[in-house]
Amino acid sequence: ELIADRVRSSVADVIPCDLSKDAVIPAELSLKPFDVMICSLVWDVVAVNAAQLEVVIRRCLAWLSPKGVLVVQGSLHEEWYTVGSALFPVLNIDKETLFSVFDKCGLKVEKWETRTKCSTHY
């Protein structure tokens, strides 16, 4: 419970955004760049190929402060995900291609972990 309390006191807000659009965050919110962004199972759902992933990452980076940190979680080698009985396409990417896109976007990976359960997540 101590960790949950620390997180609650550290998170200023949860901001609605839409990475499928150039205007990711509604202009009327008048926000400054963020110090920390958490992207969990987002990029690989919005983008279904490496070119789209680069666009999505650059849209995120436009909202990240110069010394900001991205915390990212996604999946490798997946083709679809389900919501109920509906199937949706997902980015099917390997680590090498993902790191190539990171490099194109000027990202430096500080820590990398993979977990293999039903699928491989980064």
N, CA and C atoms as an extended XYZ file, in Angstrom:
366
Properties=species:S:1:pos:R:3:atomname:S:1:resname:S:1:resid:I:1 pbc="F F F"
N         0.821       -1.201        0.000 N   GLU     1
C         0.000        0.000        0.000 CA  GLU     1
C         0.863        1.263        0.000 C   GLU     1
N         2.022        1.223        0.588 N   LEU     2
C         2.912        2.371        0.611 CA  LEU     2
C         3.280        2.805       -0.811 C   LEU     2
N         3.569        1.844       -1.689 N   ILE     3
C         3.907        2.166       -3.076 CA  ILE     3
C         2.712        2.823       -3.763 C   ILE     3
N         1.520        2.293       -3.565 N   ALA     4
C         0.321        2.871       -4.178 CA  ALA     4
C         0.121        4.303       -3.723 C   ALA     4
N         0.348        4.590       -2.459 N   ASP     5
C         0.221        5.958       -1.946 CA  ASP     5
C         1.254        6.878       -2.584 C   ASP     5
N         2.483        6.380       -2.747 N   ARG     6
C         3.534        7.194       -3.378 CA  ARG     6
C         3.178        7.510       -4.820 C   ARG     6
N         2.656        6.523       -5.532 N   VAL     7
C         2.276        6.751       -6.933 CA  VAL     7
C         1.156        7.772       -7.011 C   VAL     7
N         0.136        7.609       -6.179 N   ARG     8
C        -0.989        8.552       -6.195 CA  ARG     8
C        -0.540        9.986       -5.920 C   ARG     8
N         0.424       10.155       -5.029 N   SER     9
C         0.881       11.505       -4.705 CA  SER     9
C         1.829       12.060       -5.766 C   SER     9
N         2.384       11.200       -6.621 N   SER    10
C         3.332       11.633       -7.643 CA  SER    10
C         2.694       11.935       -8.986 C   SER    10
N         1.582       11.288       -9.286 N   VAL    11
C         0.923       11.474      -10.577 CA  VAL    11
C         0.045       12.716      -10.508 C   VAL    11
N         0.371       13.700      -11.334 N   ALA    12
C        -0.384       14.949      -11.323 CA  ALA    12
C        -1.727       14.806      -12.015 C   ALA    12
N        -1.770       14.024      -13.101 N   ASP    13
C        -3.008       13.906      -13.861 CA  ASP    13
C        -2.860       12.786      -14.888 C   ASP    13
N        -3.961       12.315      -15.367 N   VAL    14
C        -4.001       11.390      -16.493 CA  VAL    14
C        -4.647       12.167      -17.628 C   VAL    14
N        -3.930       12.289      -18.729 N   ILE    15
C        -4.341       13.159      -19.829 CA  ILE    15
C        -4.883       12.327      -20.991 C   ILE    15
N        -6.072       12.670      -21.484 N   PRO    16
C        -6.584       11.959      -22.671 CA  PRO    16
C        -5.761       12.334      -23.899 C   PRO    16
N        -5.449       11.334      -24.705 N   CYS    17
C        -4.702       11.618      -25.930 CA  CYS    17
C        -5.097       10.620      -27.006 C   CYS    17
N        -4.798       10.974      -28.253 N   ASP    18
C        -5.118       10.118      -29.389 CA  ASP    18
C        -3.929       10.121      -30.339 C   ASP    18
N        -3.094        9.096      -30.247 N   LEU    19
C        -1.888        9.021      -31.054 CA  LEU    19
C        -2.156        8.722      -32.520 C   LEU    19
N        -3.394        8.473      -32.881 N   SER    20
C        -3.720        8.252      -34.294 CA  SER    20
C        -3.912        9.582      -35.034 C   SER    20
N        -3.844       10.686      -34.296 N   LYS    21
C        -4.036       12.010      -34.891 CA  LYS    21
C        -2.809       12.881      -34.666 C   LYS    21
N        -2.595       13.854      -35.572 N   ASP    22
C        -1.492       14.802      -35.382 CA  ASP    22
C        -1.695       15.624      -34.118 C   ASP    22
N        -2.939       16.026      -33.848 N   ALA    23
C        -3.255       16.772      -32.630 CA  ALA    23
C        -3.516       15.744      -31.520 C   ALA    23
N        -2.443       15.243      -30.930 N   VAL    24
C        -2.520       14.157      -29.951 CA  VAL    24
C        -3.346       14.550      -28.736 C   VAL    24
N        -3.093       15.747      -28.239 N   ILE    25
C        -3.780       16.244      -27.041 CA  ILE    25
C        -4.597       17.462      -27.440 C   ILE    25
N        -5.842       17.532      -27.005 N   PRO    26
C        -6.682       18.678      -27.363 CA  PRO    26
C        -6.012       20.016      -27.001 C   PRO    26
N        -5.964       20.938      -27.952 N   ALA    27
C        -5.290       22.225      -27.761 CA  ALA    27
C        -5.858       23.012      -26.591 C   ALA    27
N        -7.149       22.853      -26.327 N   GLU    28
C        -7.768       23.623      -25.249 CA  GLU    28
C        -7.226       23.257      -23.868 C   GLU    28
N        -6.494       22.152      -23.757 N   LEU    29
C        -5.905       21.786      -22.464 CA  LEU    29
C        -4.682       22.633      -22.132 C   LEU    29
N        -4.072       23.276      -23.134 N   SER    30
C        -2.923       24.174      -22.947 CA  SER    30
C        -1.874       23.584      -22.011 C   SER    30
N        -1.350       22.437      -22.372 N   LEU    31
C        -0.397       21.742      -21.522 CA  LEU    31
C         1.044       21.998      -21.937 C   LEU    31
N         1.937       21.893      -20.966 N   LYS    32
C         3.371       21.960      -21.213 CA  LYS    32
C         3.866       20.531      -21.438 C   LYS    32
N         5.067       20.379      -22.005 N   PRO    33
C         5.622       19.032      -22.183 CA  PRO    33
C         5.734       18.287      -20.843 C   PRO    33
N         5.688       16.976      -20.924 N   PHE    34
C         5.691       16.127      -19.736 CA  PHE    34
C         7.103       15.657      -19.397 C   PHE    34
N         7.354       15.466      -18.116 N   ASP    35
C         8.635       14.920      -17.657 CA  ASP    35
C         8.661       13.402      -17.781 C   ASP    35
N         7.508       12.778      -17.633 N   VAL    36
C         7.401       11.327      -17.729 CA  VAL    36
C         6.148       10.982      -18.530 C   VAL    36
N         6.301       10.063      -19.460 N   MET    37
C         5.158        9.536      -20.196 CA  MET    37
C         5.199        8.023      -20.092 C   MET    37
N         4.058        7.420      -19.802 N   ILE    38
C         3.946        5.968      -19.740 CA  ILE    38
C         3.072        5.520      -20.906 C   ILE    38
N         3.650        4.692      -21.758 N   CYS    39
C         2.946        4.171      -22.929 CA  CYS    39
C         2.904        2.654      -22.793 C   CYS    39
N         1.802        2.142      -22.294 N   SER    40
C         1.666        0.713      -22.058 CA  SER    40
C         0.654        0.122      -23.035 C   SER    40
N         1.145       -0.774      -23.897 N   LEU    41
C         0.315       -1.421      -24.920 CA  LEU    41
C        -0.456       -0.391      -25.749 C   LEU    41
N         0.253        0.679      -26.106 N   VAL    42
C        -0.358        1.758      -26.889 CA  VAL    42
C         0.229        1.788      -28.289 C   VAL    42
N         1.546        1.937      -28.384 N   TRP    43
C         2.171        2.107      -29.689 CA  TRP    43
C         1.859        0.941      -30.621 C   TRP    43
N         1.903       -0.277      -30.096 N   ASP    44
C         1.722       -1.445      -30.954 CA  ASP    44
C         0.274       -1.686      -31.347 C   ASP    44
N        -0.630       -0.914      -30.799 N   VAL    45
C        -2.039       -1.004      -31.193 CA  VAL    45
C        -2.373        0.107      -32.194 C   VAL    45
N        -1.764        1.269      -32.015 N   VAL    46
C        -2.016        2.396      -32.920 CA  VAL    46
C        -1.285        2.196      -34.243 C   VAL    46
N        -0.074        1.658      -34.185 N   ALA    47
C         0.736        1.461      -35.391 CA  ALA    47
C         0.763       -0.021      -35.750 C   ALA    47
N         0.601       -0.330      -37.025 N   VAL    48
C         0.663       -1.730      -37.442 CA  VAL    48
C         1.858       -2.024      -38.360 C   VAL    48
N         2.756       -1.029      -38.532 N   ASN    49
C         4.009       -1.274      -39.245 CA  ASN    49
C         5.062       -0.285      -38.726 C   ASN    49
N         6.310       -0.505      -39.093 N   ALA    50
C         7.412        0.304      -38.561 CA  ALA    50
C         7.295        1.781      -38.931 C   ALA    50
N         6.824        2.071      -40.141 N   ALA    51
C         6.670        3.469      -40.561 CA  ALA    51
C         5.629        4.185      -39.699 C   ALA    51
N         4.514        3.522      -39.453 N   GLN    52
C         3.492        4.113      -38.579 CA  GLN    52
C         4.012        4.252      -37.150 C   GLN    52
N         4.803        3.281      -36.695 N   LEU    53
C         5.369        3.356      -35.349 CA  LEU    53
C         6.249        4.594      -35.203 C   LEU    53
N         7.046        4.879      -36.204 N   GLU    54
C         7.901        6.068      -36.150 CA  GLU    54
C         7.057        7.335      -36.008 C   GLU    54
N         5.968        7.420      -36.749 N   VAL    55
C         5.064        8.572      -36.651 CA  VAL    55
C         4.483        8.680      -35.244 C   VAL    55
N         4.030        7.563      -34.697 N   VAL    56
C         3.420        7.545      -33.368 CA  VAL    56
C         4.429        7.961      -32.304 C   VAL    56
N         5.659        7.441      -32.401 N   ILE    57
C         6.688        7.809      -31.425 CA  ILE    57
C         6.998        9.292      -31.518 C   ILE    57
N         7.111        9.814      -32.721 N   ARG    58
C         7.406       11.247      -32.880 CA  ARG    58
C         6.266       12.107      -32.316 C   ARG    58
N         5.042       11.642      -32.438 N   ARG    59
C         3.916       12.363      -31.833 CA  ARG    59
C         4.057       12.384      -30.314 C   ARG    59
N         4.484       11.286      -29.738 N   CYS    60
C         4.731       11.261      -28.283 CA  CYS    60
C         5.866       12.201      -27.919 C   CYS    60
N         6.947       12.126      -28.668 N   LEU    61
C         8.124       12.934      -28.352 CA  LEU    61
C         7.841       14.430      -28.411 C   LEU    61
N         6.877       14.827      -29.215 N   ALA    62
C         6.504       16.247      -29.281 CA  ALA    62
C         5.968       16.739      -27.940 C   ALA    62
N         5.517       15.818      -27.100 N   TRP    63
C         4.953       16.171      -25.789 CA  TRP    63
C         5.875       15.831      -24.627 C   TRP    63
N         7.070       15.366      -24.917 N   LEU    64
C         8.015       14.998      -23.864 CA  LEU    64
C         9.030       16.120      -23.675 C   LEU    64
N         9.273       16.504      -22.426 N   SER    65
C        10.266       17.546      -22.156 CA  SER    65
C        11.649       17.053      -22.589 C   SER    65
N        12.582       17.982      -22.858 N   PRO    66
C        13.904       17.585      -23.371 CA  PRO    66
C        14.625       16.545      -22.513 C   PRO    66
N        14.461       16.583      -21.213 N   LYS    67
C        15.106       15.597      -20.339 CA  LYS    67
C        14.093       14.577      -19.823 C   LYS    67
N        12.955       14.486      -20.502 N   GLY    68
C        11.891       13.589      -20.081 CA  GLY    68
C        12.213       12.126      -20.315 C   GLY    68
N        11.405       11.282      -19.702 N   VAL    69
C        11.588        9.842      -19.771 CA  VAL    69
C        10.311        9.191      -20.278 C   VAL    69
N        10.485        8.258      -21.212 N   LEU    70
C         9.379        7.429      -21.691 CA  LEU    70
C         9.489        6.055      -21.028 C   LEU    70
N         8.398        5.588      -20.481 N   VAL    71
C         8.323        4.222      -19.976 CA  VAL    71
C         7.369        3.504      -20.924 C   VAL    71
N         7.884        2.480      -21.609 N   VAL    72
C         7.127        1.844      -22.676 CA  VAL    72
C         6.989        0.352      -22.406 C   VAL    72
N         5.801       -0.161      -22.662 N   GLN    73
C         5.562       -1.603      -22.579 CA  GLN    73
C         4.743       -1.994      -23.793 C   GLN    73
N         5.139       -3.052      -24.461 N   GLY    74
C         4.423       -3.503      -25.640 CA  GLY    74
C         4.711       -4.960      -25.907 C   GLY    74
N         4.480       -5.391      -27.137 N   SER    75
C         4.670       -6.806      -27.452 CA  SER    75
C         5.508       -6.970      -28.709 C   SER    75
N         6.208       -8.091      -28.767 N   LEU    76
C         6.999       -8.476      -29.937 CA  LEU    76
C         6.335       -9.677      -30.599 C   LEU    76
N         6.443       -9.747      -31.911 N   HIS    77
C         6.001      -10.917      -32.676 CA  HIS    77
C         4.517      -11.250      -32.477 C   HIS    77
N         3.667      -10.257      -32.416 N   GLU    78
C         2.231      -10.494      -32.309 CA  GLU    78
C         1.578       -9.972      -33.578 C   GLU    78
N         0.446      -10.535      -33.946 N   GLU    79
C        -0.250      -10.089      -35.150 CA  GLU    79
C        -1.618       -9.512      -34.851 C   GLU    79
N        -2.206       -9.845      -33.695 N   TRP    80
C        -3.544       -9.370      -33.366 CA  TRP    80
C        -3.764       -9.483      -31.865 C   TRP    80
N        -4.774       -8.775      -31.399 N   TYR    81
C        -5.209       -8.898      -30.012 CA  TYR    81
C        -6.730       -8.978      -30.010 C   TYR    81
N        -7.280       -9.426      -28.914 N   THR    82
C        -8.726       -9.601      -28.856 CA  THR    82
C        -9.345       -8.727      -27.775 C   THR    82
N       -10.544       -8.291      -28.052 N   VAL    83
C       -11.415       -7.663      -27.066 CA  VAL    83
C       -12.728       -8.426      -27.190 C   VAL    83
N       -12.995       -9.247      -26.199 N   GLY    84
C       -14.139      -10.141      -26.318 CA  GLY    84
C       -13.883      -11.107      -27.458 C   GLY    84
N       -14.791      -11.171      -28.405 N   SER    85
C       -14.611      -12.057      -29.554 CA  SER    85
C       -14.091      -11.318      -30.789 C   SER    85
N       -13.838      -10.020      -30.671 N   ALA    86
C       -13.352       -9.230      -31.811 CA  ALA    86
C       -11.828       -9.292      -31.902 C   ALA    86
N       -11.318       -9.407      -33.115 N   LEU    87
C        -9.876       -9.408      -33.375 CA  LEU    87
C        -9.453       -8.064      -33.950 C   LEU    87
N        -8.311       -7.547      -33.483 N   PHE    88
C        -7.767       -6.284      -33.964 CA  PHE    88
C        -6.306       -6.478      -34.344 C   PHE    88
N        -5.849       -5.816      -35.425 N   PRO    89
C        -4.444       -5.950      -35.812 CA  PRO    89
C        -3.538       -5.248      -34.798 C   PRO    89
N        -2.334       -5.742      -34.692 N   VAL    90
C        -1.357       -5.164      -33.788 CA  VAL    90
C         0.001       -5.189      -34.489 C   VAL    90
N         0.884       -4.331      -34.074 N   LEU    91
C         2.216       -4.240      -34.660 CA  LEU    91
C         2.969       -5.554      -34.466 C   LEU    91
N         3.327       -6.200      -35.557 N   ASN    92
C         4.124       -7.421      -35.510 CA  ASN    92
C         5.557       -7.011      -35.797 C   ASN    92
N         6.359       -6.889      -34.730 N   ILE    93
C         7.709       -6.346      -34.874 CA  ILE    93
C         8.690       -7.182      -34.072 C   ILE    93
N         9.941       -7.228      -34.545 N   ASP    94
C        10.993       -7.905      -33.788 CA  ASP    94
C        11.842       -6.843      -33.091 C   ASP    94
N        12.671       -7.276      -32.184 N   LYS    95
C        13.479       -6.348      -31.376 CA  LYS    95
C        14.397       -5.490      -32.246 C   LYS    95
N        15.020       -6.091      -33.255 N   GLU    96
C        15.958       -5.351      -34.099 CA  GLU    96
C        15.259       -4.208      -34.844 C   GLU    96
N        14.096       -4.492      -35.396 N   THR    97
C        13.338       -3.458      -36.112 CA  THR    97
C        12.862       -2.388      -35.144 C   THR    97
N        12.407       -2.789      -33.990 N   LEU    98
C        11.965       -1.831      -32.974 CA  LEU    98
C        13.103       -0.900      -32.584 C   LEU    98
N        14.283       -1.457      -32.325 N   PHE    99
C        15.430       -0.634      -31.947 CA  PHE    99
C        15.852        0.281      -33.099 C   PHE    99
N        15.690       -0.176      -34.328 N   SER   100
C        15.990        0.672      -35.485 CA  SER   100
C        15.070        1.893      -35.512 C   SER   100
N        13.785        1.681      -35.233 N   VAL   101
C        12.834        2.800      -35.175 CA  VAL   101
C        13.190        3.725      -34.015 C   VAL   101
N        13.535        3.151      -32.861 N   PHE   102
C        13.965        3.977      -31.725 CA  PHE   102
C        15.141        4.858      -32.139 C   PHE   102
N        16.111        4.264      -32.837 N   ASP   103
C        17.299        4.999      -33.269 CA  ASP   103
C        16.917        6.144      -34.208 C   ASP   103
N        16.037        5.880      -35.177 N   LYS   104
C        15.577        6.923      -36.102 CA  LYS   104
C        14.925        8.090      -35.360 C   LYS   104
N        14.275        7.779      -34.244 N   CYS   105
C        13.576        8.808      -33.461 CA  CYS   105
C        14.474        9.453      -32.410 C   CYS   105
N        15.729        9.024      -32.358 N   GLY   106
C        16.668        9.609      -31.401 CA  GLY   106
C        16.482        9.122      -29.975 C   GLY   106
N        15.873        7.951      -29.812 N   LEU   107
C        15.655        7.410      -28.473 CA  LEU   107
C        16.826        6.542      -28.035 C   LEU   107
N        17.141        6.625      -26.768 N   LYS   108
C        18.173        5.794      -26.158 CA  LYS   108
C        17.499        4.865      -25.156 C   LYS   108
N        17.697        3.579      -25.314 N   VAL   109
C        17.106        2.604      -24.399 CA  VAL   109
C        17.995        2.526      -23.165 C   VAL   109
N        17.447        2.930      -22.026 N   GLU   110
C        18.192        2.904      -20.769 CA  GLU   110
C        18.110        1.532      -20.110 C   GLU   110
N        16.961        0.886      -20.235 N   LYS   111
C        16.772       -0.434      -19.640 CA  LYS   111
C        15.819       -1.218      -20.526 C   LYS   111
N        16.137       -2.473      -20.778 N   TRP   112
C        15.313       -3.343      -21.620 CA  TRP   112
C        15.047       -4.629      -20.865 C   TRP   112
N        13.817       -5.032      -20.813 N   GLU   113
C        13.442       -6.314      -20.225 CA  GLU   113
C        12.420       -6.978      -21.121 C   GLU   113
N        12.490       -8.279      -21.233 N   THR   114
C        11.427       -9.024      -21.914 CA  THR   114
C        10.915      -10.099      -20.965 C   THR   114
N         9.658      -10.375      -21.120 N   ARG   115
C         8.990      -11.436      -20.371 CA  ARG   115
C         8.253      -12.295      -21.384 C   ARG   115
N         8.394      -13.589      -21.285 N   THR   116
C         7.673      -14.481      -22.174 CA  THR   116
C         6.650      -15.256      -21.363 C   THR   116
N         5.410      -15.042      -21.689 N   LYS   117
C         4.295      -15.779      -21.096 CA  LYS   117
C         3.551      -16.394      -22.276 C   LYS   117
N         2.349      -15.906      -22.540 N   CYS   118
C         1.623      -16.330      -23.743 CA  CYS   118
C         2.229      -15.672      -24.964 C   CYS   118
N         2.847      -14.503      -24.748 N   SER   119
C         3.480      -13.768      -25.819 CA  SER   119
C         4.713      -13.091      -25.232 C   SER   119
N         5.502      -12.445      -26.061 N   THR   120
C         6.696      -11.758      -25.588 CA  THR   120
C         6.418      -10.275      -25.501 C   THR   120
N         6.557       -9.713      -24.318 N   HIS   121
C         6.330       -8.286      -24.111 CA  HIS   121
C         7.622       -7.581      -23.766 C   HIS   121
N         7.761       -6.350      -24.256 N   TYR   122
C         8.912       -5.516      -23.899 CA  TYR   122
C         8.450       -4.445      -22.956 C   TYR   122
